[in-house]
């Protein structure tokens, strides 16, 4: 009988404590909903704006306002119009090719991480932008030189931009990338077959694949394949009626999708 009473008292005490805590939390939320939403539900999920300016030029803005420009083109190499007075905090350049290296065109006071000097972790604005050495051909760079791919996280979303990658990724390189959520995949280089491109995306675990660096009416004299070649026979293709999208961790599809952004 004594043990039963002790158990009953313990259960009553536990429930009282639980109710009191719930009351305090509820009162606290009513008094300070903004603070509670941050502290009690962890960090409020943000969205990243992703904008494609044509060719391999991608621009991202995090929910905290960090602006990242990747592979800005020189206007002498393509016919896309470079955006006027575009501000950036971070500029990532995969190679010194003229169609990818016009970091000087960005405004503000960006930290610029250039090609082979950017291999390894690069710290900027509280984020790590990791450069991974790859090549622009299948001969260890002996034909067209080295390429720096980049992987980084904004608002809990892992992004990877492959620059001018022209070969399949080996196991060591895949390990350096880790898990990728959004992949900017250069599909116009004839060195990589569709099967190889598909395997790269699959091996990286990409949930959203955004094709870049393919032949368009504005890609000038660059020797590139058109988008249609890559999309042939593909399923899970979504055509976006805009050159930009918003991305968040909770909105990532459960299986890989190709998002085709509208030509700017």
C-alpha positions in Angstrom: 0.0 0.0 0.0 2.8 2.3 0.9 4.5 1.7 -2.5 1.3 2.4 -4.3 0.8 5.7 -2.5 4.4 6.7 -3.3 3.9 5.9 -7.0 0.7 7.9 -7.0 2.3 10.9 -5.3 5.2 10.7 -7.8 2.9 10.6 -10.8 0.9 13.6 -9.4 4.1 15.5 -8.8 5.4 14.8 -12.3 2.2 15.9 -13.9 2.1 19.0 -11.8 5.6 20.0 -12.8 4.8 19.3 -16.5 1.6 21.4 -16.3 3.5 24.2 -14.6 6.3 24.2 -17.2 3.7 24.2 -20.0 1.9 27.1 -18.3 5.2 29.0 -18.0 6.0 28.4 -21.7 2.5 29.3 -22.8 2.7 32.6 -20.8 6.2 33.3 -22.1 5.0 32.8 -25.7 2.1 35.2 -25.2 4.3 37.8 -23.6 7.2 37.4 -26.1 6.2 35.4 -29.2 9.1 36.6 -31.3 11.7 35.5 -28.8 9.9 32.2 -28.1 9.8 31.4 -31.8 13.6 31.8 -32.0 14.6 30.1 -28.7 12.0 27.4 -28.3 11.7 26.3 -31.9 15.4 26.8 -32.7 16.3 28.9 -35.6 13.5 30.1 -37.8 14.1 28.6 -41.2 15.2 31.0 -43.9 15.0 31.0 -47.6 17.8 31.6 -50.1 17.2 33.6 -53.3 18.8 31.9 -56.3 19.2 33.9 -59.5 20.7 32.8 -62.8 22.2 35.6 -64.9 23.1 33.3 -67.8 25.9 31.0 -68.7 27.6 29.9 -65.4 26.9 33.1 -63.5 24.8 32.4 -60.4 23.9 34.8 -57.7 22.5 33.9 -54.2 21.2 36.0 -51.3 20.8 34.3 -47.9 18.0 35.2 -45.5 20.6 37.2 -43.5 21.5 39.2 -46.6 24.8 37.5 -47.5 25.2 38.0 -51.3 27.3 35.4 -53.2 28.2 35.7 -56.9 29.7 32.7 -58.7 31.5 32.7 -62.1 30.5 36.2 -63.3 31.1 36.4 -67.1 33.0 39.0 -69.1 30.7 40.6 -71.6 33.2 40.1 -74.4 32.7 36.3 -74.2 28.8 36.1 -74.0 25.9 38.3 -75.1 24.2 38.3 -71.7 23.9 41.7 -70.2 25.9 42.1 -67.0 23.6 43.4 -64.2 24.1 47.0 -63.4 25.9 47.8 -60.2 25.4 44.4 -58.7 26.5 44.2 -55.1 28.2 41.2 -53.7 29.8 40.1 -50.4 31.5 37.0 -51.7 32.7 36.2 -55.2 33.7 32.6 -56.2 35.6 32.1 -59.4 36.2 28.5 -60.7 38.8 29.4 -63.3 40.5 32.3 -65.0 38.6 31.7 -68.3 37.2 35.0 -69.5 33.6 33.7 -69.5 33.8 33.0 -65.7 36.3 35.4 -64.1 35.0 39.0 -64.2 34.9 39.5 -60.4 36.0 43.1 -60.9 32.5 43.9 -62.3 30.9 43.4 -58.9 30.2 46.3 -56.6 30.6 46.6 -52.9 33.7 45.3 -51.1 33.4 41.5 -51.8 35.9 38.9 -50.7 37.0 37.2 -53.9 38.2 33.6 -54.0 39.8 32.8 -57.3 40.4 29.5 -59.1 43.4 27.5 -57.9 44.1 29.8 -55.0 40.6 29.1 -53.6 41.1 25.4 -53.1 40.4 24.5 -49.5 38.2 26.2 -46.9 37.5 29.9 -47.4 35.9 31.9 -44.6 33.8 34.9 -45.5 30.8 36.6 -43.7 30.6 33.8 -41.2 30.3 31.0 -43.9 32.8 28.5 -45.2 33.1 28.3 -49.0 35.1 25.2 -49.8 37.0 25.0 -53.0 37.6 21.6 -54.5 40.3 21.0 -57.1 39.0 19.4 -60.3 39.8 19.8 -64.0 38.5 21.3 -67.2 39.3 18.2 -69.2 39.7 14.4 -68.7 43.5 14.6 -68.7 44.2 16.1 -65.2 44.1 19.6 -66.6 46.9 19.1 -69.2 44.6 20.4 -72.0 42.5 23.1 -70.5 43.8 23.6 -67.0 42.4 23.2 -63.5 38.9 24.0 -62.2 37.8 24.8 -58.7 34.3 23.6 -57.8 32.7 25.2 -54.7 30.4 23.8 -52.0 28.9 25.9 -49.2 25.9 26.1 -46.9 23.3 29.0 -46.7 20.3 28.7 -44.5 20.8 24.9 -43.9 20.9 24.3 -47.6 24.0 22.8 -49.2 24.9 24.3 -52.5 27.5 23.1 -55.0 28.7 24.9 -58.2 30.9 22.8 -60.4 32.4 25.6 -62.4 33.7 24.2 -65.7 34.0 20.6 -64.6 34.8 18.2 -67.5 35.3 14.8 -65.9 33.5 12.4 -63.6 34.1 12.8 -59.8 36.2 10.2 -58.0 35.5 8.9 -54.5 38.0 11.4 -52.9 36.4 14.3 -54.6 32.9 13.1 -53.7 33.9 12.9 -50.1 35.1 16.5 -50.2 31.7 17.6 -51.4 29.7 15.7 -48.9 25.9 15.9 -49.2 24.6 18.4 -51.8 21.0 19.7 -51.9 21.2 22.1 -54.8 23.6 21.5 -57.7 24.5 24.0 -60.4 25.5 21.5 -63.1 27.4 22.7 -66.2 25.8 20.6 -69.0 27.1 22.2 -72.2 30.6 20.8 -72.2 30.8 18.0 -74.8 33.5 16.3 -72.8 30.9 14.9 -70.4 28.1 12.6 -71.6 24.6 12.7 -70.3 25.3 9.5 -68.5 28.3 11.0 -66.8 26.3 14.1 -65.9 23.5 12.0 -64.4 26.0 10.0 -62.3 27.6 13.1 -61.0 24.2 14.5 -59.8 23.3 11.1 -58.4 26.6 10.5 -56.6 26.3 14.0 -54.9 22.8 13.2 -53.8 21.4 16.4 -55.3 17.7 17.1 -54.8 17.5 20.1 -57.1 19.7 20.2 -60.2 19.9 23.5 -62.0 21.5 23.3 -65.5 23.9 26.0 -66.3 26.5 26.8 -69.0 24.7 25.5 -72.1 24.2 26.9 -75.6 21.6 29.7 -75.9 21.0 32.6 -78.3 23.1 34.7 -75.9 26.0 32.3 -75.3 28.0 33.8 -78.1 30.7 31.7 -79.8 31.3 29.4 -76.9 31.3 25.8 -78.0 28.4 24.4 -76.0 25.6 21.9 -76.3 22.0 23.1 -76.1 19.7 22.3 -73.1 17.5 20.0 -75.2 20.4 17.5 -75.5 20.6 17.2 -71.8 16.9 17.0 -71.1 16.2 14.3 -73.7 14.5 11.4 -72.0 14.6 13.1 -68.6 11.7 12.9 -66.1 11.1 15.1 -63.1 11.8 18.3 -65.1 10.3 21.6 -63.9 10.4 24.7 -66.1 10.5 27.8 -64.0 8.9 30.9 -65.6 11.6 33.1 -64.0 15.3 33.4 -63.8 15.2 33.1 -60.0 13.7 30.8 -57.3 13.5 30.7 -53.5 15.0 27.7 -51.9 14.6 26.4 -48.3 15.5 23.2 -46.6 11.9 22.2 -45.9 10.9 22.8 -49.6 13.5 20.4 -51.0 11.9 17.7 -53.1 12.0 14.1 -51.7 13.6 12.9 -55.0 15.8 14.6 -57.6 14.3 17.2 -59.8 15.7 19.3 -62.6 14.8 23.0 -62.3 15.2 24.8 -65.6 15.4 28.6 -64.9 14.2 31.0 -67.6 16.8 32.6 -69.7 17.4 36.1 -68.3 
